[in-house]
Amino acid sequence: MKIETKVLHSGYKPENGGPGTIPIVQSTTYRFDSCDHVAALFDKPTEFMYSRFANPTCDAVEKKIADLEGGVGCMLTSSGQAASLLSVLNLCCAGDSFIASSSIYGGTINLFGFTLKKLGIECIWVDVDASYEEICKAIKPNTKCIFGETIANPALTVFDFDVWAKAAHDNNLPLIVDNTFATPYLCRPFEWGADIVVHSTTKYMDGHAVQGGGCIVDSGNFDWEKAYKATGKFADMVEPDESYHGLRYVGDFGKAAYIVKARTQLMRDFGCYPAAQSAFYLNMGIETLPVRMQRYCENARKVAEFFKSSDKIAKVIYPGLPGDKYYERAQKYLPNGTCGVISISIKGGRAAAVRFMDALKLACDEVHVADIRTCVLHPASATHRQLTDEQLVAAGIDGGMVRFSCGLENVEDIIEDIKLGLAAI
């Protein structure tokens, strides 16, 4: 099936006379007729047993997202931040390091650079446009994975999968990619060499600003046993898990080893699983994802062109616009569009940016992005407020930058609103 069909039919097949849409299973528990049955599940989890691990409603949505990305398994989380955290913790522990592109979401920069540091895990920052040699040079003996973002929020850099995937795999490391802004409709990172994908489903996947969420998707492509034999890393993927009755993830679950380990170890211990109703809302958003992404991209292209024509705008960053630094790379990896988010830098810096935003009537000033309604944010004052000046520069952010997220309104109305903002500068 093509993706427009998968968003409607993957993950759940109604039984004869059953509900046509994914039902909400509002239960924390599941009942069994014998003690031995429950005990067997704690030796090898193959069924639902407690909703901190899995839930039938969530499971159907997980199967759908895995199919959309082309993976072997998916695990929903309570937020995108939780997904990013668990994706790394599933591989790294105190004393380990991992590499991340410096051009990623500000909240993730804080998570990786400060919070994980407190846990004894080092994040090694590498420029998003680094060469193969530069990436390889940054890898240490204790490095366990590499992390990047398909389209960075809000710098809108485009990740060069070929370079980063080669550097990762030549060094027996898995590549984790945040695909939030692209969604599987615009880019499927597994087709370009990524091994693990994470999403903040709060954004385009949900699309309606009704619930927070995230997910981790496992491609099943990384050979953990080969990497273990070559480097001695990833022993916990291959050797018995003492915390789970000697379970061997590769031996018992094969290609799904990574995602099963994430569920049985980390979701068990951290418990950041979404409610069934949240998954139900997420599924409703996913069902219209292709239609919405087309409109987001169409609106953003026209709005970006309008911004480009204004002498009050110092810079327009939109990889779908000819002349953008990442236009050619976007044509390669994202030929169907580059999302609805535009970053602009307004002449006059922070003060001018604030005047522009405060004069808008249609676009909402909110701490959100990728909504069906147009919204704006000043990254240096909000999502990236915690970063140093040096980190802001590395993330491609200046005081005059405004993140402009085009919604699904008529594009002429969006442009009329922008005119109000520009008139206030």
C-alpha positions as CSV (number, residue, x, y, z in Angstrom):
1,M,0.0,0.0,0.0
2,K,1.0,3.6,-0.6
3,I,1.3,5.9,2.4
4,E,-2.0,7.6,1.7
5,T,-3.7,4.2,2.1
6,K,-1.5,3.1,5.0
7,V,-2.5,6.0,7.3
8,L,-6.1,4.8,7.0
9,H,-5.7,1.0,7.1
10,S,-2.4,0.0,8.7
11,G,-2.2,-1.2,12.3
12,Y,-5.8,-2.2,12.9
13,K,-8.2,-4.5,11.0
14,P,-11.8,-4.6,12.3
15,E,-13.2,-8.0,12.9
16,N,-16.5,-9.0,11.4
17,G,-19.1,-6.8,13.1
18,G,-16.3,-5.0,15.0
19,P,-15.8,-1.3,15.4
20,G,-14.6,0.5,12.2
21,T,-12.1,2.7,14.0
22,I,-9.5,1.8,16.6
23,P,-11.3,1.4,19.9
24,I,-10.1,3.0,23.1
25,V,-9.2,0.2,25.5
26,Q,-9.4,2.2,28.8
27,S,-7.9,-0.3,31.1
28,T,-4.6,-0.6,33.0
29,T,-4.9,-4.4,33.5
30,Y,-5.4,-7.6,31.6
31,R,-6.8,-10.8,33.2
32,F,-5.4,-14.3,32.9
33,D,-6.7,-17.7,33.9
34,S,-3.5,-19.0,35.4
35,C,-0.4,-18.0,37.4
36,D,1.8,-19.8,34.9
37,H,0.4,-17.7,32.1
38,V,1.4,-14.5,33.8
39,A,4.8,-15.9,34.9
40,A,5.5,-16.8,31.2
41,L,5.0,-13.2,30.2
42,F,7.6,-12.1,32.7
43,D,10.0,-14.5,31.0
44,K,9.2,-13.4,27.5
45,P,6.7,-10.5,27.0
46,T,4.5,-11.5,24.0
47,E,1.1,-10.3,25.2
48,F,-0.5,-7.3,27.0
49,M,-0.1,-7.6,30.7
50,Y,0.0,-4.0,32.1
51,S,-0.5,-0.7,30.4
52,R,2.7,0.8,31.6
53,F,4.3,-1.5,29.0
54,A,1.7,-1.6,26.3
55,N,-2.0,-1.1,25.5
56,P,-4.1,-2.4,22.6
57,T,-5.1,1.1,21.4
58,C,-1.5,2.2,21.6
59,D,-0.3,-1.0,20.0
60,A,-2.5,-0.5,16.9
61,V,-1.1,3.1,16.5
62,E,2.5,1.8,17.0
63,K,2.0,-0.8,14.3
64,K,0.7,1.9,12.0
65,I,3.7,4.2,12.6
66,A,6.1,1.4,12.2
67,D,4.5,0.6,8.8
68,L,4.6,4.2,7.7
69,E,8.4,4.4,8.5
70,G,9.2,1.0,7.2
71,G,10.3,-0.4,10.6
72,V,9.9,-3.6,12.5
73,G,8.5,-2.1,15.6
74,C,7.5,1.1,17.3
75,M,7.0,2.3,20.9
76,L,4.9,5.3,21.8
77,T,6.1,7.6,24.6
78,S,4.5,10.4,26.5
79,S,6.4,13.1,24.6
80,G,9.0,13.7,21.9
81,Q,11.6,14.5,24.6
82,A,10.9,11.1,26.2
83,A,11.4,9.4,22.9
84,S,14.8,11.1,22.3
85,L,15.9,10.3,25.9
86,L,15.0,6.6,25.7
87,S,16.4,6.2,22.3
88,V,19.8,7.1,23.7
89,L,19.5,5.5,27.1
90,N,18.7,2.2,25.3
91,L,22.3,2.3,24.2
92,C,24.3,4.4,26.5
93,C,25.0,4.3,30.2
94,A,27.3,6.2,32.6
95,G,30.8,6.4,31.1
96,D,29.6,6.3,27.5
97,S,29.4,9.0,24.9
98,F,27.4,9.6,21.7
99,I,27.6,12.1,18.9
100,A,24.9,14.6,18.0
101,S,24.5,17.2,15.3
102,S,24.7,20.6,16.8
103,S,21.8,21.7,14.7
104,I,18.9,20.0,16.5
105,Y,15.9,21.1,18.6
106,G,16.8,23.4,21.6
107,G,15.1,21.2,24.1
108,T,17.1,18.2,22.9
109,I,20.3,20.2,23.1
110,N,19.5,20.9,26.7
111,L,18.6,17.2,27.4
112,F,21.8,15.9,25.7
113,G,24.2,18.6,26.9
114,F,23.1,19.1,30.5
115,T,20.7,16.4,31.8
116,L,22.5,13.4,30.3
117,K,25.8,14.9,31.4
118,K,24.5,14.6,35.0
119,L,24.0,10.9,34.3
120,G,27.6,10.5,33.2
121,I,26.8,10.3,29.5
122,E,28.8,12.7,27.2
123,C,27.3,14.3,24.2
124,I,29.9,15.2,21.5
125,W,28.6,18.0,19.3
126,V,29.5,17.9,15.6
127,D,28.5,20.5,13.0
128,V,25.6,19.3,10.9
129,D,27.6,20.0,7.7
130,A,30.7,18.2,9.0
131,S,32.6,16.0,6.6
132,Y,32.8,12.2,6.9
133,E,36.3,12.6,8.2
134,E,35.3,15.2,10.8
135,I,32.5,13.0,12.1
136,C,34.8,9.9,12.3
137,K,37.5,12.0,14.1
138,A,34.9,12.9,16.8
139,I,34.1,9.3,17.6
140,K,35.7,7.9,20.8
141,P,36.2,4.3,21.9
142,N,33.2,4.7,24.3
143,T,30.9,6.2,21.6
144,K,27.7,4.2,21.3
145,C,25.5,6.0,18.7
146,I,25.0,9.1,16.5
147,F,22.0,11.4,16.6
148,G,20.7,13.8,14.0
149,E,17.5,15.6,12.8
150,T,16.1,15.4,9.3
151,I,15.0,19.0,9.3
152,A,16.3,20.9,12.3
153,N,13.9,22.9,14.5
154,P,14.1,25.9,14.0
155,A,17.4,26.2,12.0
156,L,15.8,24.2,9.1
157,T,19.2,22.6,8.2
158,V,18.8,19.4,6.2
159,F,20.6,16.3,7.4
160,D,23.0,14.7,5.0
161,F,22.0,11.1,5.5
162,D,24.6,9.6,3.2
163,V,27.6,11.2,5.0
164,W,26.3,10.6,8.6
165,A,25.1,7.1,7.9
166,K,28.4,6.0,6.4
167,A,30.4,7.5,9.3
168,A,28.1,5.7,11.7
169,H,28.1,2.3,10.0
170,D,31.8,2.3,9.2
171,N,32.4,2.6,12.9
172,N,29.8,0.0,13.9
173,L,27.4,2.6,15.4
174,P,23.7,3.0,14.9
175,L,22.3,6.2,13.5
176,I,19.3,7.7,15.3
177,V,17.3,10.4,13.4
178,D,14.6,12.8,14.7
179,N,12.1,12.8,11.8
180,T,9.5,15.1,13.5
181,F,9.4,18.0,10.9
182,A,9.5,15.8,7.8
183,T,7.2,13.0,9.0
184,P,7.2,9.7,7.1
185,Y,5.2,11.4,4.4
186,L,8.1,13.6,3.3
187,C,11.1,11.5,4.3
188,R,11.6,7.9,5.5
189,P,15.1,7.9,7.1
190,F,15.4,4.1,7.0
191,E,15.6,4.3,3.2
192,W,18.7,6.6,3.6
193,G,20.6,4.6,6.2
194,A,19.1,5.6,9.5
195,D,18.7,2.7,12.0
196,I,16.3,4.3,14.6
197,V,13.8,7.1,14.1
198,V,12.2,9.2,16.8
199,H,9.3,11.6,16.5
200,S,7.6,14.3,18.6
201,T,4.1,13.1,17.6
202,T,2.8,16.3,19.3
203,K,3.7,18.1,16.0
204,Y,2.6,17.2,12.5
205,M,1.7,13.6,13.3
206,D,-1.1,14.8,15.7
207,G,-1.4,18.1,13.9
208,H,-4.3,19.5,16.0
209,A,-2.6,20.5,19.2
210,V,-4.8,18.2,21.3
211,Q,-2.2,15.9,23.0
212,G,1.5,15.5,23.6
213,G,3.4,12.4,22.5
214,G,6.4,10.8,20.9
215,C,7.6,7.5,19.5
216,I,10.6,5.4,18.7
217,V,10.7,3.3,15.6
218,D,13.2,0.5,15.0
219,S,14.3,-0.3,11.5
220,G,15.6,-3.8,12.4
221,N,18.5,-3.2,10.1
222,F,21.4,-2.7,12.5
223,D,23.4,-5.8,13.2
224,W,23.9,-5.7,17.0
225,E,25.7,-9.1,17.1
226,K,28.2,-8.1,14.4
227,A,28.9,-4.8,16.2
228,Y,29.3,-6.6,19.5
229,K,31.9,-9.0,18.0
230,A,33.8,-6.2,16.3
231,T,33.9,-3.7,19.1
232,G,32.7,-5.3,22.4
233,K,29.8,-2.7,22.5
234,F,26.1,-3.5,22.8
235,A,26.7,-6.5,25.1
236,D,23.3,-5.8,26.6
237,M,21.7,-6.5,23.3
238,V,23.4,-9.8,22.9
239,E,24.1,-11.2,26.4
240,P,21.4,-12.2,28.9
241,D,19.5,-9.4,30.7
242,E,19.8,-10.1,34.4
243,S,16.9,-7.6,35.1
244,Y,14.6,-9.6,32.9
245,H,15.2,-13.3,33.7
246,G,18.1,-13.7,31.4
247,L,16.2,-12.5,28.3
248,R,18.5,-12.3,25.2
249,Y,17.2,-9.5,23.0
250,V,18.9,-10.5,19.7
251,G,18.6,-14.2,20.3
252,D,14.9,-14.1,21.4
253,F,13.6,-11.2,19.2
254,G,16.0,-10.9,16.3
255,K,15.5,-7.8,14.2
256,A,13.2,-6.3,16.9
257,A,15.8,-6.5,19.6
258,Y,16.3,-2.7,20.1
259,I,12.6,-1.8,20.4
260,V,11.8,-4.8,22.7
261,K,14.7,-3.8,24.9
262,A,13.4,-0.2,25.1
263,R,10.0,-1.5,26.2
264,T,11.0,-4.2,28.6
265,Q,13.8,-2.2,30.3
266,L,13.2,1.5,29.9
267,M,9.4,1.8,29.6
268,R,9.2,-0.7,32.5
269,D,11.4,1.5,34.7
270,F,10.5,5.1,33.5
271,G,6.9,4.5,32.8
272,C,6.5,7.3,30.3
273,Y,3.8,5.5,28.3
274,P,0.8,7.5,26.8
275,A,-2.8,6.9,27.7
276,A,-5.0,5.0,25.3
277,Q,-7.1,8.1,24.6
278,S,-4.0,10.0,23.6
279,A,-3.1,7.3,21.1
280,F,-6.7,7.5,19.8
281,Y,-6.3,11.2,19.1
282,L,-2.9,10.7,17.6
283,N,-4.4,8.1,15.2
284,M,-7.0,10.6,14.0
285,G,-4.3,13.1,13.2
286,I,-2.2,10.5,11.3
287,E,-5.2,9.6,9.1
288,T,-5.1,13.0,7.5
289,L,-1.3,13.4,7.5
290,P,-0.7,13.2,3.7
291,V,-3.4,15.7,2.9
292,R,-2.2,18.1,5.6
293,M,1.5,17.8,4.7
294,Q,0.7,18.7,1.1
295,R,-1.1,21.9,2.2
296,Y,1.5,22.8,4.8
297,C,4.2,22.7,2.1
298,E,2.1,24.6,-0.4
299,N,1.3,27.4,2.0
300,A,4.9,27.6,3.3
301,R,6.4,27.9,-0.2
302,K,4.1,30.9,-1.0
303,V,4.7,32.5,2.4
304,A,8.5,32.0,2.1
305,E,8.4,33.7,-1.3
306,F,6.5,36.6,0.2
307,F,9.0,37.0,3.0
308,K,11.8,36.9,0.5
309,S,10.2,39.9,-1.3
310,S,10.2,42.1,1.8
311,D,13.1,44.6,2.5
312,K,12.4,44.3,6.2
313,I,13.5,40.6,6.3
314,A,17.3,40.0,6.5
315,K,17.1,36.3,5.8
316,V,14.5,33.7,4.9
317,I,15.4,30.1,5.8
318,Y,13.3,27.5,4.0
319,P,15.0,24.6,2.3
320,G,12.1,24.3,-0.1
321,L,13.0,27.6,-1.6
322,P,15.5,27.8,-4.5
323,G,18.7,29.6,-3.4
324,D,18.4,28.2,0.2
325,K,21.7,26.7,1.5
326,Y,20.0,23.3,1.8
327,Y,17.8,23.4,-1.3
328,E,19.8,20.9,-3.3
329,R,20.0,18.5,-0.3
330,A,16.3,18.9,0.3
331,Q,15.6,18.0,-3.3
332,K,17.5,14.8,-2.8
333,Y,16.1,13.7,0.6
334,L,12.7,15.5,0.6
335,P,11.6,15.9,-3.0
336,N,7.9,16.2,-2.0
337,G,8.4,19.2,0.3
338,T,10.1,20.4,3.4
339,C,7.3,20.9,5.9
340,G,5.3,24.1,6.8
341,V,7.9,25.8,9.0
342,I,9.9,28.9,7.9
343,S,12.6,30.7,9.9
344,I,13.0,34.3,9.2
345,S,15.5,36.8,10.5
346,I,14.1,40.3,10.9
347,K,16.2,43.4,10.4
348,G,16.5,45.2,13.7
349,G,17.1,42.1,15.8
350,R,15.1,41.0,18.9
351,A,13.1,44.3,19.3
352,A,11.9,44.2,15.7
353,A,11.0,40.6,15.9
354,V,8.9,41.1,19.0
355,R,7.1,44.1,17.3
356,F,6.4,41.9,14.3
357,M,5.0,39.1,16.3
358,D,2.9,41.2,18.6
359,A,1.2,42.9,15.7
360,L,-0.1,39.6,14.2
361,K,-3.8,39.0,14.5
362,L,-4.3,35.6,12.8
363,A,-1.1,33.8,13.7
364,C,-0.9,32.8,17.4
365,D,2.2,33.5,19.5
366,E,2.5,30.1,21.2
367,V,5.0,27.5,22.4
368,H,4.1,25.1,19.7
369,V,4.8,24.4,16.0
370,A,3.3,22.2,13.2
371,D,-0.3,23.0,14.2
372,I,-3.2,23.2,11.8
373,R,-3.4,26.9,12.8
374,T,-0.6,29.3,11.9
375,C,1.7,30.0,14.9
376,V,4.9,31.9,15.6
377,L,7.6,31.8,18.2
378,H,10.8,33.7,19.1
379,P,13.3,30.8,19.6
380,A,16.0,32.9,21.4
381,S,13.4,34.0,24.0
382,A,11.6,30.6,24.3
383,T,12.6,27.1,23.1
384,H,16.3,28.0,23.0
385,R,16.3,30.5,25.9
386,Q,18.5,28.2,28.0
387,L,21.3,28.1,25.4
388,T,24.5,30.2,25.6
389,D,25.3,32.7,22.8
390,E,27.8,30.2,21.4
391,Q,25.2,27.5,21.4
392,L,22.6,29.8,19.7
393,V,25.1,30.5,16.9
394,A,25.8,26.7,16.5
395,A,22.1,26.1,16.3
396,G,21.7,28.8,13.6
397,I,19.7,31.2,15.7
398,D,20.0,34.9,16.2
399,G,17.9,37.5,18.1
400,G,15.9,38.5,15.1
401,M,14.9,35.0,14.2
402,V,11.1,34.2,14.2
403,R,9.9,30.6,13.7
404,F,6.8,30.9,11.5
405,S,4.7,27.8,11.3
406,C,2.2,27.9,8.4
407,G,-1.2,26.4,9.2
408,L,-3.9,25.2,6.9
409,E,-5.7,28.6,6.5
410,N,-6.1,30.2,3.1
411,V,-2.6,31.4,2.2
412,E,-3.9,34.8,1.2
413,D,-5.2,35.3,4.8
414,I,-1.8,34.3,6.2
415,I,0.0,36.7,4.0
416,E,-2.4,39.6,4.9
417,D,-1.6,38.9,8.5
418,I,2.1,39.0,7.8
419,K,1.6,42.4,6.2
420,L,0.2,43.6,9.5
421,G,3.3,42.4,11.3
422,L,5.7,43.9,8.9
423,A,3.9,47.3,9.0
424,A,4.7,47.4,12.8
425,I,8.4,47.3,12.2
